[in-house]
Amino acid sequence: MRQRHLQGCEHRALALYLVLVTVADAQGLSYYSDESLERMLGLDHPGLSSARAQLCQCGLIAYQKPLYQVLALEEPTPKLPPPQRSAQSFSVQEILRHILEKGGPA
């Protein structure tokens, strides 16, 4: 929820995701048929197809009939603190000389 993976998903996509997470094996795989999922979730075929497409588009599941796989969620990239700036200022000439001599920024 914190990374907003489910943001923008309709309620039927959320319901399908909950079922798939609940029934998946250790690799995230499940083999429920469209008919079983439609009956379980009270959806018609276009509703199930739309829910599945939303989850695929969000990168939450992969689907290749008849196999669903719940995908691992990416860990957020830690934000690095901004680089520390010194109170010292350099001229462009000094910076270029330092780069040419030492191969890095001043």
Stockholm file with secondary structure:
# STOCKHOLM 1.0

chainA/1-106         MRQRHLQGCEHRALALYLVLVTVADAQGLSYYSDESLERMLGLDHPGLSSARAQLCQCGLIAYQKPLYQVLALEEPTPKLPPPQRSAQSFSVQEILRHILEKGGPA
#=GR chainA/1-106 SS CTTCTTTTCCHHHHHHHHHHHHHCCTTSEECCCHHHHHHHHTCCHHHHHHHHHHHHHTTSEEEETTEEEECCCCCCCCCCCCCCCCSCCCCHHHHHHHHHHHSSCC
#=GC SS_cons         CTTCTTTTCCHHHHHHHHHHHHHCCTTSEECCCHHHHHHHHTCCHHHHHHHHHHHHHTTSEEEETTEEEECCCCCCCCCCCCCCCCSCCCCHHHHHHHHHHHSSCC
//
